[in-house]
Amino acid sequence: MNIYIETQRLILRDWVESDFPIFTKINSDPKVMEFFPKVLNEEESLAFVFRIQQEFQESGFGLYAVERKEDHCFIGYTGLHHFSFNTDFAPGIEIGWRLAYAYWGNGYAPEAAKACLQYARTKLGIRDIYSFTATHNLRSERVMQKIGMQYIKDFGHPSLPPNHPLYLHKLYHIGMNDYHSKSV
Ligand SMILES: CC(C)(COP(=O)(O)OP(=O)(O)OC[C@H]1O[C@@H](n2cnc3c(N)ncnc32)[C@H](O)[C@@H]1OP(=O)(O)O)[C@@H](O)C(=O)NCCC(=O)NCCS
């Protein structure tokens, strides 16, 4: 198992089998999935992990499993993902996060994400990173702001119909040349 990134409180690592049932629980929680089209069942969750692991094999990076150092609990993911849907800023690399509800509000997502940005710049040589979320997902937008990303614009997500409540998204960006790590 590779450990890619360590922060003061967290380890960002490869996924292991014991994460899978916990991840299934996270993805079935309506609070966690409030700003996604639907909760995921076990099969959909496992298919998601499989796609994450494929991206690691193809790119050498992906959505890292996040483990808390103090008790070695798997708490969700934070990491990088290639996106290629039909917009004027694609294809590109996004940074994203999803944590179990019990761990919200401790600044874990910004801590993990800041470390990912630094890793992307110094180890992966990535120049631009985007992040986007449904406009109502203020929690996720806060993480973008906390890690120093800049708001670019609102856009309609091409995978959703224009009348869908989650259609409008906010787009944020950070240029890695401008990024200087600060402690979190
Ligand atoms: C978005 C998310 C990763 C934030 O993680 P986190 O580690 O809790 O981040 P923070 O502790 O910095 O909190 C960020 C904001 O979430 C809100 N928040 C924190 N704890 C909360 C809680 N228990 N209940 C409701 N909102 C909460 C606050 O607005 C907070 O901003 P503030 O610190 O300025 O008050 C987490 O809420 C999550 O997993 N959400 C579901 C998945 C998701 O929407 N992912 C993004 C898809 S684009």
The ligand as an SDF file (V2000), in Angstrom:
LIG
                    3D

 48 50  0  0  0  0  0  0  0  0999 V2000
  -17.4960   19.4140    1.6210 C   0  0  0  0  0  0  0  0  0  0  0  0
  -16.8450   18.5790    2.7350 C   0  0  0  0  0  0  0  0  0  0  0  0
  -15.7950   17.6550    2.1300 C   0  0  0  0  0  0  0  0  0  0  0  0
  -16.1810   19.5510    3.7330 C   0  0  0  0  0  0  0  0  0  0  0  0
  -15.3110   18.8310    4.5920 O   0  0  0  0  0  0  0  0  0  0  0  0
  -14.9200   19.3490    6.0460 P   0  0  0  0  0  0  0  0  0  0  0  0
  -13.7070   18.5820    6.4630 O   0  0  0  0  0  0  0  0  0  0  0  0
  -16.1060   19.2970    6.9330 O   0  0  0  0  0  0  0  0  0  0  0  0
  -14.5380   20.8800    5.7640 O   0  0  0  0  0  0  0  0  0  0  0  0
  -14.5200   22.0630    6.8450 P   0  0  0  0  0  0  0  0  0  0  0  0
  -14.3910   21.5200    8.2220 O   0  0  0  0  0  0  0  0  0  0  0  0
  -13.4970   23.0300    6.3770 O   0  0  0  0  0  0  0  0  0  0  0  0
  -15.9680   22.7090    6.6980 O   0  0  0  0  0  0  0  0  0  0  0  0
  -16.3180   23.3770    5.5010 C   0  0  0  0  0  0  0  0  0  0  0  0
  -17.6930   24.0230    5.6850 C   0  0  0  0  0  0  0  0  0  0  0  0
  -18.6690   23.0050    5.8440 O   0  0  0  0  0  0  0  0  0  0  0  0
  -19.7060   23.4520    6.7370 C   0  0  0  0  0  0  0  0  0  0  0  0
  -19.8260   22.4740    7.8140 N   0  0  0  0  0  0  0  0  0  0  0  0
  -18.8420   22.0140    8.6000 C   0  0  0  0  0  0  0  0  0  0  0  0
  -19.3210   21.0610    9.4310 N   0  0  0  0  0  0  0  0  0  0  0  0
  -20.6230   20.9420    9.1650 C   0  0  0  0  0  0  0  0  0  0  0  0
  -21.6580   20.1190    9.6860 C   0  0  0  0  0  0  0  0  0  0  0  0
  -21.4150   19.2290   10.6740 N   0  0  0  0  0  0  0  0  0  0  0  0
  -22.8900   20.2500    9.1820 N   0  0  0  0  0  0  0  0  0  0  0  0
  -23.1480   21.1150    8.1980 C   0  0  0  0  0  0  0  0  0  0  0  0
  -22.2070   21.9120    7.6410 N   0  0  0  0  0  0  0  0  0  0  0  0
  -20.9590   21.8330    8.1170 C   0  0  0  0  0  0  0  0  0  0  0  0
  -19.2820   24.8360    7.2270 C   0  0  0  0  0  0  0  0  0  0  0  0
  -19.9510   25.7840    6.4110 O   0  0  0  0  0  0  0  0  0  0  0  0
  -17.8040   24.8650    6.9340 C   0  0  0  0  0  0  0  0  0  0  0  0
  -17.3280   26.1720    6.6310 O   0  0  0  0  0  0  0  0  0  0  0  0
  -16.7090   27.0700    7.8210 P   0  0  0  0  0  0  0  0  0  0  0  0
  -15.5270   26.3170    8.3530 O   0  0  0  0  0  0  0  0  0  0  0  0
  -16.3600   28.3470    7.1600 O   0  0  0  0  0  0  0  0  0  0  0  0
  -17.7830   27.1890    8.8680 O   0  0  0  0  0  0  0  0  0  0  0  0
  -17.9110   17.7220    3.4830 C   0  0  0  0  0  0  0  0  0  0  0  0
  -18.9480   18.5720    3.9010 O   0  0  0  0  0  0  0  0  0  0  0  0
  -18.4910   16.6180    2.6140 C   0  0  0  0  0  0  0  0  0  0  0  0
  -17.9460   15.5260    2.5220 O   0  0  0  0  0  0  0  0  0  0  0  0
  -19.6470   16.9090    1.9650 N   0  0  0  0  0  0  0  0  0  0  0  0
  -20.3350   15.9080    1.1430 C   0  0  0  0  0  0  0  0  0  0  0  0
  -19.6190   15.5700   -0.1400 C   0  0  0  0  0  0  0  0  0  0  0  0
  -19.5020   16.7520   -1.0660 C   0  0  0  0  0  0  0  0  0  0  0  0
  -20.4160   17.5620   -1.2050 O   0  0  0  0  0  0  0  0  0  0  0  0
  -18.3460   16.8290   -1.7440 N   0  0  0  0  0  0  0  0  0  0  0  0
  -18.0690   17.8760   -2.7060 C   0  0  0  0  0  0  0  0  0  0  0  0
  -18.6560   17.5760   -3.9980 C   0  0  0  0  0  0  0  0  0  0  0  0
  -18.2280   18.8160   -5.2020 S   0  0  0  0  0  0  0  0  0  0  0  0
  1  2  1  0
  2  3  1  0
  2  4  1  0
  2 36  1  0
  4  5  1  0
  5  6  1  0
  6  7  2  0
  6  8  1  0
  6  9  1  0
  9 10  1  0
 10 11  2  0
 10 12  1  0
 10 13  1  0
 13 14  1  0
 14 15  1  0
 15 16  1  0
 15 30  1  0
 16 17  1  0
 17 18  1  0
 17 28  1  0
 18 19  1  0
 18 27  1  0
 19 20  2  0
 20 21  1  0
 21 22  1  0
 21 27  2  0
 22 23  1  0
 22 24  2  0
 24 25  1  0
 25 26  2  0
 26 27  1  0
 28 29  1  0
 28 30  1  0
 30 31  1  0
 31 32  1  0
 32 33  2  0
 32 34  1  0
 32 35  1  0
 36 37  1  0
 36 38  1  0
 38 39  2  0
 38 40  1  0
 40 41  1  0
 41 42  1  0
 42 43  1  0
 43 44  2  0
 43 45  1  0
 45 46  1  0
 46 47  1  0
 47 48  1  0
M  END
$$$$
